[in-house]
Amino acid sequence: MVKCPYCGCLESRVIDSRSTEEGSAIRRRRECTICERRFTTYEKLEESPLIVVKRDGNRQLFDRTKILNGLIYAGGKQKIPLYVFEDLVDELERELRNNFSQEVTSDEIGQRVLAKLYDIDEVAYVRFASVYHKFEDVNDFKKALAEMPQKTGTS
């Protein structure tokens, strides 16, 4: 039962239902049977929490915003549109929820982000890797560049 936000009545009828743009929820237009005012409700699937196991053994809830902020920082001045990073995080979260029941390591997340980022921008890849792998000096950068997978195909 959904309570009318105007009069508090517990009875309403559904006037219209449709999926949201991203398909993650159902939007319903309702009309109160008492005051006849209309309001909107959203029905969304409740997902179980995804726990990230950090390198030091601590556990915390998966936070897509942290990953997105890291990608934006790594992208720096590369002029990569925000939607590209948002799509990467969306795809990553889907993969994690499909492949891991409750817990995933931060290392697994980092490796998956790096694999996806490499296809988007090599500079952002190296910058993200420098934070993820905690580079200490220029030799760490040189080593990472030498170990970087080579792209195939022509430009």
N, C-alpha and C positions, 0 to 999 in steps of 0.2 A: 504494500500500500504506500502511496505517495501522498504526503500532506500538502494541501494547497498553501502556497506561501502568503496568500492574501487573507483567507478566512480560517485556515486551519482544518478544513474539511478533509476527511480521509478518502473521499470518493471523487474520482475524476475519470474522464474517458479520453482515450487516445484519439487525436484528430489526424495525426500524420506521424509516420516513422520513416527514418532513413539513416543510412550509414554515414558516419563522418567521412571527411575527405581521405584520411589515412586508413579508414576501415577498422580502427581500434575501438570504436564505440558506436552505439546506436542512439541517435537523437530522436526524442519523442516530443511532439507538441501535444499538450493535454489541455482539457477544459474542465474546470471544476463544476461538479453537478449542482452545487448550491449557489455560488456567486457568479458563475458562468465566465469568470476571467480565465485567460489562457496563460500558460507557462510552459517552459521547456525543461525536460529532464534528460539526462544522459545515462545510458546503461553501458558499463564498461566491465570487461573481464578482469577479475582480480587475479593478479599474478603473484606467485609465491616469491619471496625475496631471494635475490641472488647474492650470496656472500662471497666476498673477495678475501682470500687468504694471502696476507702480505708476506714479504720475505722474512720478517722477524717473527712470524707466526700469529700476529694479531689478525683479527677478523673484523671486516666492516662491510656495510651494505654497498652493493655496486652503485656507483654514482657516475652516470653518463656525462654529467657536467664537467667533472674532473678531466675526463678523457678529451672532451670537446675543447676545454681550455688549453690543454697540453698541445692539441693539434693546431689551434689558432696561434699559440706561441711559436710552435715549430714552423708553421707556415710563414711567420714573420712578414716580410715584404714581398712574398712570392705572388701576391695578387690571386690567391686561390679563393674562389667564392665560398662563402660560409656554407651554402647548401651542400657543397662537396664534402666538407667535414661532417655535417649533420647526417648525410647519407651514409658515410663510413661508420659513424657511431650507431646508426640504426641497424645497419647490416651486422655489425659486431655484436650488438645486444641480442639480435635474433639468433645468431650462431651460438652465442653463449647459452642462451635459454634452451636451445634445441639440443646442445651437446653436453650440458652439465646440469645435473638435477638440482643441486643446491649450492655447491661451492666450486669456485674456480680460483686458481692461483693468479697473483698479479703478473707473474712471469708469462703465463699463458696469454693473458690479455695483452701484455706488451708485445709479444711475438706476433700475435694476430694483427695488432695495430701497425706494426712495422711492415708486415707483408702487404697490407692494403695500401699503406702510405707510399711505399716504394713505387707502386704503379701510378701514383698521382703526381709526385714531385720528389726528385732525388735530393734536393737541398733540404726540404722539409723532413725527409727520411733521416738524413744525417743529423739534423738538429734534434729531432725526437730521440734518435738513438743515443745522442750524447747525454741527454738527461736520463733516459731509461737505463743505460749502461753505466752511468755516473763517470763519464770521461774525466780524467784528472789533468791531462796535458795534451799537447799537440800530437804526441806519439799515439795516443789512443785514437785520435781522429784519423791519423795516417793508416793505422791498422784496420779501422772500420772501413775506410775507403778501399783499401786493398782487398778486403773480404766481401765487399758489396757484390751482390749478384750482377752479372752483366745482362743488360737488356738485349734481346735479339730482335732482328728486323732492321729496316732502314728508316731513317727519319724523313 
